[in-house]
Amino acid sequence: MPLDSLNHMLPLCWKFLPAIYVALSNDKVLGLVWLSRDGYRVERWKVDRIILDPEAYSALDVGKELLYFVMNQFGAKGVETFLACVAPHDDIGLALLKDCGFRHCTKSYMMQLEDLPEIARQNTLLIEGLREARSTDARKLQELYSETLVPEVRISLRKSPEDLYPPVWEGMIRRCRGEFEKRWVISQGSRDYLSGSISFSTRDYKFFSISLLVSPGWEQGTEDLLTFALQKISQSCLNPKVSVEIYEFQKNTRDVLEKLGFTTAYTHEILVKDYWIPLKDRGLKLKNPVLLFAKGGNTSPA
């Protein structure tokens, strides 16, 4: 079946395949750009790959035209944010993206653990308020995730509740693919406020990925949550390989990870571009200037 043609005709919210566009000249491929939706947010897509023919004349110009084309195509359909993750030493890739209007957002660090610390082989740590996550926690997890982000990146890196607690049908699909995932949350007070969350996932019960969320007001519990996750993982595998991805502004979490024996495997620079659609002027005319603010209540002579 021509699934690619069907996927191309569907609206953004129903697309089930990545978007791949190529630049051709005399039946020769000069470049390729590969985009995919970043999680469940329809308005944010990620540039996964850009491949250019090094022998092509002005290959970087080909890359620019491809990026401008896909951004205009998807921006007109409602995509507001484009993300790209590039290795810091990829000078050509960074230059190409910045020439197309991408700006620095933050950096991500992939921390890996080769050998479990001794504390991870002890009895499971008891943490007050810790319980297994429920589907009703999806919205609270989204609020907790937003709290962990610094203000300047909240719009670019925002997530939907489904990204943090997948729907039932998504969980069934993952289990059919052999993926296992478990999440716990720490609820505080009568309002069931979430101050922390920890989860781990695996496909082969050898390589595990941990996802950690800790409220800025409860950072003292970061080490306990990570220790709890490592203790749970040690019950499934004797010598697991564990990884955690964090952002550069999560310095406290990075310090705790290094204390537990994690090391930095690689770093990515996250670039972002916002696509703005101009709105038509509705013809509103102001007869007098509007004073937005004034120091001391008096306007200046200017």
One Martini backbone bead per residue (centre of mass of N, CA, C, O) as a GRO file, in nm:
protein
  302
    1MET     BB    1   0.099   0.034   0.019
    2PRO     BB    2   0.075   0.394  -0.004
    3LEU     BB    3   0.159   0.529   0.286
    4ASP     BB    4   0.300   0.795   0.210
    5SER     BB    5   0.059   0.921   0.059
    6LEU     BB    6  -0.141   0.907   0.292
    7ASN     BB    7   0.027   1.069   0.499
    8HIS     BB    8   0.041   1.335   0.327
    9MET     BB    9  -0.287   1.389   0.344
   10LEU     BB   10  -0.277   1.419   0.634
   11PRO     BB   11  -0.306   1.553   0.913
   12LEU     BB   12  -0.098   1.614   1.170
   13CYS     BB   13  -0.257   1.439   1.394
   14TRP     BB   14  -0.244   1.164   1.182
   15LYS     BB   15   0.039   1.117   1.149
   16PHE     BB   16   0.262   0.803   1.111
   17LEU     BB   17   0.498   0.944   0.956
   18PRO     BB   18   0.763   1.068   0.849
   19ALA     BB   19   0.913   1.352   0.699
   20ILE     BB   20   1.034   1.334   0.354
   21TYR     BB   21   1.277   1.530   0.175
   22VAL     BB   22   1.394   1.607  -0.160
   23ALA     BB   23   1.664   1.701  -0.374
   24LEU     BB   24   1.658   1.750  -0.730
   25SER     BB   25   1.893   1.674  -1.018
   26ASN     BB   26   1.871   1.487  -1.271
   27ASP     BB   27   1.795   1.236  -1.076
   28LYS     BB   28   1.958   1.367  -0.835
   29VAL     BB   29   2.050   1.354  -0.507
   30LEU     BB   30   2.132   1.640  -0.296
   31GLY     BB   31   1.906   1.606  -0.063
   32LEU     BB   32   1.794   1.559   0.292
   33VAL     BB   33   1.491   1.568   0.498
   34TRP     BB   34   1.399   1.485   0.846
   35LEU     BB   35   1.078   1.456   1.003
   36SER     BB   36   0.923   1.471   1.337
   37ARG     BB   37   0.722   1.426   1.587
   38ASP     BB   38   0.723   1.565   1.919
   39GLY     BB   39   0.530   1.363   2.017
   40TYR     BB   40   0.196   1.494   2.089
   41ARG     BB   41   0.276   1.760   1.960
   42VAL     BB   42   0.165   1.912   1.676
   43GLU     BB   43   0.332   2.203   1.697
   44ARG     BB   44   0.591   1.998   1.712
   45TRP     BB   45   0.901   1.959   1.537
   46LYS     BB   46   1.174   1.742   1.424
   47VAL     BB   47   1.504   1.747   1.316
   48ASP     BB   48   1.675   1.456   1.243
   49ARG     BB   49   1.775   1.497   0.930
   50ILE     BB   50   2.071   1.593   0.726
   51ILE     BB   51   2.144   1.531   0.380
   52LEU     BB   52   2.442   1.585   0.184
   53ASP     BB   53   2.607   1.633  -0.111
   54PRO     BB   54   2.946   1.692  -0.131
   55GLU     BB   55   2.950   1.719  -0.464
   56ALA     BB   56   2.768   1.940  -0.459
   57TYR     BB   57   2.677   2.243  -0.551
   58SER     BB   58   2.615   2.410  -0.292
   59ALA     BB   59   2.508   2.235  -0.039
   60LEU     BB   60   2.407   2.449   0.171
   61ASP     BB   61   2.187   2.569  -0.011
   62VAL     BB   62   2.023   2.313  -0.024
   63GLY     BB   63   1.967   2.298   0.281
   64LYS     BB   64   1.814   2.563   0.302
   65GLU     BB   65   1.585   2.505   0.103
   66LEU     BB   66   1.475   2.263   0.254
   67LEU     BB   67   1.412   2.400   0.525
   68TYR     BB   68   1.229   2.625   0.418
   69PHE     BB   69   1.020   2.441   0.292
   70VAL     BB   70   0.927   2.274   0.544
   71MET     BB   71   0.859   2.516   0.726
   72ASN     BB   72   0.638   2.635   0.541
   73GLN     BB   73   0.460   2.386   0.520
   74PHE     BB   74   0.419   2.336   0.836
   75GLY     BB   75   0.352   2.622   0.928
   76ALA     BB   76   0.082   2.642   0.760
   77LYS     BB   77  -0.041   2.383   0.942
   78GLY     BB   78   0.066   2.469   1.267
   79VAL     BB   79   0.360   2.488   1.315
   80GLU     BB   80   0.561   2.654   1.576
   81THR     BB   81   0.800   2.434   1.628
   82PHE     BB   82   1.155   2.379   1.582
   83LEU     BB   83   1.378   2.109   1.623
   84ALA     BB   84   1.738   2.051   1.712
   85CYS     BB   85   2.002   1.801   1.735
   86VAL     BB   86   2.349   1.880   1.801
   87ALA     BB   87   2.665   1.847   1.785
   88PRO     BB   88   2.909   2.063   1.897
   89HIS     BB   89   3.124   1.971   1.653
   90ASP     BB   90   2.902   2.055   1.433
   91ASP     BB   91   2.961   2.319   1.246
   92ILE     BB   92   2.787   2.287   0.990
   93GLY     BB   93   2.513   2.230   1.122
   94LEU     BB   94   2.500   2.488   1.293
   95ALA     BB   95   2.528   2.691   1.060
   96LEU     BB   96   2.280   2.607   0.899
   97LEU     BB   97   2.062   2.653   1.119
   98LYS     BB   98   2.132   2.954   1.184
   99ASP     BB   99   2.081   3.056   0.892
  100CYS     BB  100   1.762   2.952   0.935
  101GLY     BB  101   1.692   3.069   1.250
  102PHE     BB  102   1.827   2.920   1.461
  103ARG     BB  103   1.848   2.875   1.819
  104HIS     BB  104   1.955   2.863   2.125
  105CYS     BB  105   1.839   2.674   2.408
  106THR     BB  106   2.015   2.406   2.489
  107LYS     BB  107   2.154   2.135   2.675
  108SER     BB  108   2.235   1.786   2.652
  109TYR     BB  109   2.285   1.504   2.878
  110MET     BB  110   2.433   1.182   2.864
  111MET     BB  111   2.404   0.961   3.126
  112GLN     BB  112   2.617   0.691   3.244
  113LEU     BB  113   2.601   0.345   3.380
  114GLU     BB  114   2.797   0.057   3.436
  115ASP     BB  115   2.802   0.044   3.762
  116LEU     BB  116   2.663  -0.040   4.041
  117PRO     BB  117   2.614   0.066   4.333
  118GLU     BB  118   2.589  -0.055   4.649
  119ILE     BB  119   2.311   0.083   4.719
  120ALA     BB  120   2.152  -0.074   4.480
  121ARG     BB  121   2.179  -0.369   4.651
  122GLN     BB  122   1.978  -0.296   4.843
  123ASN     BB  123   1.716  -0.228   4.993
  124THR     BB  124   1.438  -0.079   4.940
  125LEU     BB  125   1.356   0.239   4.942
  126LEU     BB  126   1.182   0.454   5.160
  127ILE     BB  127   0.926   0.689   5.050
  128GLU     BB  128   0.746   0.948   5.115
  129GLY     BB  129   0.462   0.935   4.895
  130LEU     BB  130   0.515   0.684   4.734
  131ARG     BB  131   0.380   0.590   4.407
  132GLU     BB  132   0.203   0.482   4.161
  133ALA     BB  133   0.112   0.572   3.865
  134ARG     BB  134  -0.160   0.743   3.708
  135SER     BB  135  -0.371   0.865   3.472
  136THR     BB  136  -0.452   1.115   3.663
  137ASP     BB  137  -0.137   1.233   3.654
  138ALA     BB  138  -0.081   1.373   3.382
  139ARG     BB  139  -0.128   1.677   3.450
  140LYS     BB  140   0.070   1.688   3.693
  141LEU     BB  141   0.321   1.609   3.532
  142GLN     BB  142   0.320   1.857   3.352
  143GLU     BB  143   0.356   2.063   3.581
  144LEU     BB  144   0.622   1.945   3.687
  145TYR     BB  145   0.785   1.977   3.427
  146SER     BB  146   0.760   2.289   3.410
  147GLU     BB  147   0.912   2.342   3.681
  148THR     BB  148   1.197   2.223   3.573
  149LEU     BB  149   1.195   2.468   3.392
  150VAL     BB  150   1.311   2.729   3.256
  151PRO     BB  151   1.154   3.000   3.127
  152GLU     BB  152   1.315   3.017   2.836
  153VAL     BB  153   1.209   2.688   2.764
  154ARG     BB  154   0.901   2.620   2.799
  155ILE     BB  155   0.791   2.654   2.512
  156SER     BB  156   0.992   2.468   2.348
  157LEU     BB  157   0.972   2.206   2.580
  158ARG     BB  158   0.697   2.134   2.587
  159LYS     BB  159   0.436   1.918   2.715
  160SER     BB  160   0.218   1.666   2.725
  161PRO     BB  161   0.048   1.443   2.911
  162GLU     BB  162   0.107   1.198   2.710
  163ASP     BB  163   0.421   1.209   2.735
  164LEU     BB  164   0.415   1.121   3.056
  165TYR     BB  165   0.125   0.954   3.012
  166PRO     BB  166   0.026   0.720   2.837
  167PRO     BB  167  -0.204   0.581   2.687
  168VAL     BB  168  -0.343   0.277   2.674
  169TRP     BB  169  -0.283   0.212   2.372
  170GLU     BB  170   0.020   0.280   2.391
  171GLY     BB  171   0.094   0.070   2.605
  172MET     BB  172   0.014  -0.177   2.432
  173ILE     BB  173   0.211  -0.129   2.200
  174ARG     BB  174   0.471  -0.143   2.370
  175ARG     BB  175   0.429  -0.432   2.474
  176CYS     BB  176   0.425  -0.563   2.188
  177ARG     BB  177   0.737  -0.452   2.148
  178GLY     BB  178   0.882  -0.512   2.441
  179GLU     BB  179   0.809  -0.283   2.637
  180PHE     BB  180   0.914  -0.144   2.956
  181GLU     BB  181   0.722   0.049   3.207
  182LYS     BB  182   0.786   0.257   3.504
  183ARG     BB  183   0.597   0.467   3.744
  184TRP     BB  184   0.659   0.722   3.990
  185VAL     BB  185   0.523   0.913   4.267
  186ILE     BB  186   0.511   1.222   4.466
  187SER     BB  187   0.284   1.297   4.713
  188GLN     BB  188   0.149   1.609   4.850
  189GLY     BB  189  -0.094   1.630   5.035
  190SER     BB  190  -0.438   1.678   4.982
  191ARG     BB  191  -0.391   1.779   4.667
  192ASP     BB  192  -0.185   1.592   4.524
  193TYR     BB  193   0.100   1.695   4.500
  194LEU     BB  194   0.378   1.693   4.283
  195SER     BB  195   0.740   1.658   4.362
  196GLY     BB  196   0.785   1.373   4.207
  197SER     BB  197   0.957   1.158   3.952
  198ILE     BB  198   0.995   0.808   3.841
  199SER     BB  199   1.149   0.623   3.565
  200PHE     BB  200   1.161   0.313   3.366
  201SER     BB  201   1.310   0.164   3.067
  202THR     BB  202   1.281  -0.135   2.845
  203ARG     BB  203   1.368  -0.410   2.602
  204ASP     BB  204   1.613  -0.624   2.739
  205TYR     BB  205   1.710  -0.603   3.044
  206LYS     BB  206   1.995  -0.413   3.013
  207PHE     BB  207   1.880  -0.146   2.901
  208PHE     BB  208   1.832   0.162   3.078
  209SER     BB  209   1.584   0.429   3.123
  210ILE     BB  210   1.576   0.736   3.291
  211SER     BB  211   1.314   0.940   3.443
  212LEU     BB  212   1.332   1.276   3.584
  213LEU     BB  213   1.131   1.452   3.841
  214VAL     BB  214   1.193   1.771   4.013
  215SER     BB  215   1.118   1.992   4.226
  216PRO     BB  216   1.274   2.280   4.328
  217GLY     BB  217   1.156   2.230   4.639
  218TRP     BB  218   1.277   1.896   4.616
  219GLU     BB  219   1.596   1.833   4.562
  220GLN     BB  220   1.672   1.648   4.814
  221GLY     BB  221   1.523   1.385   4.659
  222THR     BB  222   1.699   1.290   4.417
  223GLU     BB  223   1.874   1.059   4.532
  224ASP     BB  224   1.643   0.876   4.628
  225LEU     BB  225   1.511   0.828   4.352
  226LEU     BB  226   1.757   0.706   4.209
  227THR     BB  227   1.803   0.476   4.408
  228PHE     BB  228   1.531   0.341   4.371
  229ALA     BB  229   1.563   0.277   4.067
  230LEU     BB  230   1.824   0.105   4.093
  231GLN     BB  231   1.699  -0.109   4.278
  232LYS     BB  232   1.485  -0.204   4.074
  233ILE     BB  233   1.682  -0.281   3.845
  234SER     BB  234   1.854  -0.495   4.008
  235GLN     BB  235   1.604  -0.704   4.008
  236SER     BB  236   1.636  -0.755   3.675
  237CYS     BB  237   1.961  -0.696   3.684
  238LEU     BB  238   2.297  -0.736   3.747
  239ASN     BB  239   2.429  -0.571   3.469
  240PRO     BB  240   2.338  -0.280   3.402
  241LYS     BB  241   2.253  -0.018   3.167
  242VAL     BB  242   2.245   0.329   3.247
  243SER     BB  243   2.032   0.614   3.156
  244VAL     BB  244   2.043   0.988   3.154
  245GLU     BB  245   1.858   1.279   3.067
  246ILE     BB  246   1.978   1.619   3.069
  247TYR     BB  247   2.004   1.950   3.146
  248GLU     BB  248   2.215   2.218   3.200
  249PHE     BB  249   2.024   2.348   3.440
  250GLN     BB  250   2.061   2.056   3.600
  251LYS     BB  251   2.297   2.061   3.828
  252ASN     BB  252   2.204   1.893   4.070
  253THR     BB  253   2.152   1.630   3.915
  254ARG     BB  254   2.440   1.598   3.808
  255ASP     BB  255   2.579   1.571   4.083
  256VAL     BB  256   2.427   1.316   4.172
  257LEU     BB  257   2.510   1.133   3.938
  258GLU     BB  258   2.817   1.150   3.991
  259LYS     BB  259   2.799   1.031   4.278
  260LEU     BB  260   2.676   0.745   4.154
  261GLY     BB  261   2.868   0.713   3.866
  262PHE     BB  262   2.810   0.900   3.646
  263THR     BB  263   2.865   0.971   3.296
  264THR     BB  264   2.949   1.143   3.011
  265ALA     BB  265   2.882   1.050   2.684
  266TYR     BB  266   2.703   1.297   2.560
  267THR     BB  267   2.635   1.596   2.359
  268HIS     BB  268   2.368   1.837   2.299
  269GLU     BB  269   2.240   2.081   2.086
  270ILE     BB  270   1.958   2.287   2.122
  271LEU     BB  271   1.747   2.391   1.866
  272VAL     BB  272   1.533   2.676   1.771
  273LYS     BB  273   1.220   2.749   1.585
  274ASP     BB  274   0.993   3.003   1.524
  275TYR     BB  275   0.669   3.014   1.379
  276TRP     BB  276   0.530   3.295   1.217
  277ILE     BB  277   0.197   3.420   1.174
  278PRO     BB  278   0.047   3.659   1.018
  279LEU     BB  279  -0.193   3.892   1.101
  280LYS     BB  280  -0.468   4.053   1.036
  281ASP     BB  281  -0.586   4.359   1.026
  282ARG     BB  282  -0.889   4.485   1.185
  283GLY     BB  283  -0.887   4.816   1.208
  284LEU     BB  284  -0.776   4.923   1.469
  285LYS     BB  285  -0.815   5.250   1.612
  286LEU     BB  286  -0.628   5.495   1.776
  287LYS     BB  287  -0.667   5.820   1.898
  288ASN     BB  288  -0.477   5.761   2.145
  289PRO     BB  289  -0.235   5.716   2.337
  290VAL     BB  290  -0.089   5.446   2.525
  291LEU     BB  291  -0.020   5.398   2.861
  292LEU     BB  292   0.176   5.152   3.004
  293PHE     BB  293   0.414   5.317   3.157
  294ALA     BB  294   0.539   5.496   3.461
  295LYS     BB  295   0.763   5.667   3.632
  296GLY     BB  296   0.614   5.774   3.922
  297GLY     BB  297   0.347   5.862   3.737
  298ASN     BB  298   0.533   6.016   3.527
  299THR     BB  299   0.607   6.163   3.248
  300SER     BB  300   0.819   6.235   3.017
  301PRO     BB  301   0.910   6.479   2.797
  302ALA     BB  302   0.935   6.264   2.559
   0.00000   0.00000   0.00000
